[in-house]
């Protein structure tokens, strides 16, 4: 994990943070990242409570309509930062 310092203070998007590789990445990167956006198919309060500074989004990335709705909503909510 020596090379992980390159990600320090970065904005990072991780999918599938409820288990497996996604959860492992979240656990390792959470202490050093500026912002982590976690994308999952379902809401898991246990994980959200464990990583309170992460932003959790619930949608299915395999569904193009779901992705489009998420992007549209994100752009609408953040117009002042674009």
Helices and strands as residue ranges (DSSP letters): G 2-7, E 11-15, H 20-29, E 35-40, H 45-50, E 55-58, H 64-77, G 79-81
